[in-house]
Amino acid sequence: MSPPPEPLRISAATPADVSLVLALIRELADYERMADQVVAAEADIERALFGPRPCAEAVIARVDGEAVGFALFFQSFSTFVGRPGLYLEDLFVRPAHRGRGIGRRLLAHLADIAVERGCGRFEWSVLDWNELAIASYRRAGAVPMDEWTVYRLTGEPLRALAAEAGAR
């Protein structure tokens, strides 16, 4: 792995970056073979990152002012540890800039945020077939949680379960 080109700058996304963040999300989805699943619009991203109750944060990696990658994350909580955690939802480096340590720098940047905020955990999910990411995460010292399975409710099943509580 060659060193990242200088200067690499990682900074918090701003409202002016909303269209860029959405473009990077779409590029990630294309890479993950899930482009058809991206239904988010700029207004959704703006509300999530900068609305009255922000529920996520993003950082953007730039080389000489050009956006080359991003990470989107949010706070979680561990009842066992009794402290907040940081959950990495997305990390993506544009193909032309891979292999230079930019992904590792983004991961380190978020680890620094997690430590600064007193988080007990820093977690994320990775697709089983993404061998390059898995190898990178293992080199960073991350360990897979093989005994856990992720479950998801969306769409009609989510609404049906919510209806049992009389929520909507």
C-alpha positions in Angstrom: 0.0 0.0 0.0 1.4 3.3 -1.0 1.1 6.3 1.3 -1.8 8.6 0.7 -1.1 11.6 -1.5 -0.6 14.8 0.4 -2.4 16.7 1.5 -5.2 14.4 2.6 -7.7 16.3 4.6 -10.7 14.8 6.5 -13.3 17.2 7.7 -16.9 17.2 8.8 -19.5 17.5 6.1 -21.3 20.8 5.9 -24.8 21.6 4.4 -23.0 22.6 1.2 -21.8 19.0 0.9 -25.3 17.4 0.9 -25.3 16.7 -2.9 -21.7 15.3 -2.7 -22.6 13.0 0.2 -25.6 11.7 -1.7 -23.4 11.2 -4.8 -20.9 9.2 -2.7 -23.7 7.1 -1.2 -24.9 6.3 -4.8 -21.3 5.4 -5.8 -21.0 3.1 -2.7 -24.4 1.5 -3.5 -23.2 0.8 -7.1 -20.0 -0.8 -5.8 -22.1 -2.9 -3.4 -24.4 -4.0 -6.2 -27.3 -2.2 -4.5 -27.8 0.9 -6.7 -31.5 0.1 -7.1 -32.0 0.4 -3.3 -31.0 4.0 -3.0 -34.2 6.0 -2.6 -32.7 8.8 -0.5 -33.1 12.4 -1.8 -30.9 15.4 -1.0 -33.7 16.6 1.4 -33.5 13.3 3.3 -29.7 13.6 3.7 -29.9 17.3 4.6 -32.5 16.5 7.3 -30.6 13.6 8.7 -27.2 15.4 8.9 -28.3 19.0 9.5 -32.0 19.1 10.5 -33.5 20.0 13.8 -32.6 16.6 15.2 -29.6 15.3 13.3 -29.3 11.5 13.6 -26.1 11.0 11.7 -22.8 12.7 10.9 -20.5 12.5 7.9 -16.9 13.3 7.2 -15.3 13.8 3.8 -11.8 12.9 2.7 -10.3 15.3 0.2 -7.0 15.3 -1.7 -6.0 18.7 -3.0 -9.6 19.8 -2.6 -11.1 16.8 -4.5 -13.5 14.6 -2.6 -12.1 11.1 -2.7 -14.1 9.3 0.0 -16.4 9.7 2.9 -17.7 8.0 6.1 -21.2 8.3 7.6 -21.8 7.4 11.2 -24.1 7.8 14.2 -24.1 7.3 17.9 -25.3 4.0 19.3 -25.5 2.8 22.9 -24.2 -0.4 24.7 -26.2 -1.4 27.7 -23.5 -3.9 28.7 -20.8 -1.3 28.6 -23.1 1.5 29.8 -21.6 4.0 27.4 -22.3 5.3 23.9 -20.8 3.7 20.8 -20.1 4.8 17.3 -21.7 3.0 14.5 -20.1 3.3 11.0 -22.9 3.1 8.4 -20.9 3.7 5.3 -17.2 4.1 4.4 -16.3 4.5 0.8 -13.2 5.6 -1.2 -13.5 6.3 -4.9 -11.8 3.5 -7.0 -9.1 5.8 -8.4 -7.9 6.6 -4.9 -8.0 3.1 -3.3 -4.8 1.4 -2.1 -3.3 4.6 -0.7 -4.5 4.2 2.9 -7.4 6.7 2.6 -9.9 4.2 4.0 -7.6 3.4 6.9 -7.3 7.1 7.6 -11.1 7.6 7.6 -11.4 4.6 10.0 -8.7 6.1 12.2 -10.4 9.5 12.1 -13.7 7.9 13.4 -11.8 5.9 16.0 -10.4 9.2 17.3 -13.9 10.6 17.4 -15.1 7.5 19.3 -12.3 7.8 21.9 -12.8 11.6 22.2 -16.5 11.1 22.9 -15.9 8.3 25.5 -17.4 5.6 23.4 -17.1 2.0 24.6 -17.4 0.5 21.1 -16.9 1.3 17.4 -18.8 -1.0 15.2 -19.9 -1.6 11.6 -21.1 -4.3 9.2 -19.4 -5.4 6.0 -20.7 -7.5 3.1 -19.4 -11.1 3.3 -17.9 -10.9 -0.2 -16.0 -7.6 0.4 -12.6 -9.4 1.0 -10.6 -6.2 0.6 -12.5 -4.4 3.3 -12.5 -7.4 5.6 -8.7 -7.8 5.3 -8.3 -4.0 6.0 -10.5 -4.2 9.0 -8.7 -7.2 10.4 -5.3 -5.4 9.9 -6.8 -2.5 12.0 -7.5 -5.0 14.8 -11.3 -5.3 14.3 -12.8 -8.7 15.0 -15.9 -10.2 13.3 -18.9 -10.8 15.5 -19.7 -14.2 13.9 -22.2 -15.2 16.5 -24.5 -12.2 15.7 -27.0 -12.0 12.8 -28.4 -8.7 11.6 -32.2 -8.5 11.3 -34.0 -5.8 9.5 -37.6 -4.6 9.2 -38.6 -2.2 6.4 -41.6 -1.2 4.4 -44.9 -3.0 5.1 -43.5 -5.4 7.7 -42.2 -2.4 9.7 -45.6 -0.6 9.4 -47.5 -3.8 10.3 -45.5 -4.3 13.5 -45.8 -0.6 14.4 -49.6 -0.9 13.9 -49.7 -3.5 16.7 -48.6 -0.7 19.1 -51.1 1.7 17.6 -48.2 3.9 16.5 -49.8 5.0 13.2 
